[in-house]
Amino acid sequence: MKRTDRLNSEYRREISAILAGPLKDKEPDLKGIVSVTEADIAPDLKTAKVYLSIYAPEEEKERTFALIRENAGFVRRELSRVMRMRTVPVLTFLLDGSMEYGSRMDELFAAIHKDEE
């Protein structure tokens, strides 16, 4: 396993814990279920793209995502406390639409099969 793969996995786990713990305590307006689907650390370890899936009604999802983006510095600071690294990358949060896409495909396939019966 390459070092970046190991780091991606570790960052995903730690960011997930920070979002569920310290950030939720700091920002009680965080609603819905937030999961970190992927963390992609650049080879130079200076930046990271963090993909999130948020399960909530649309307006709550947008508000939660905005709060997480506003608190990227807080999440980075918390990460620096738990990760044994010289520098912690700058985090960019992105929405991962794969869950919604998969759910929509399931609905379409179910509708097709329903029509066949």
ABEGO torsion letter per residue (X at the ends): XBAAAAAAAAAAAAAAAAAABAAAAABAABBEBBBBABBBBBAAGABBBBBBBBBBBAAAAAAAAAAAAAAAAAAAAAAAAABBBABBBBBBBBBBAAAAAAAAAAAAAAAAAAAAX
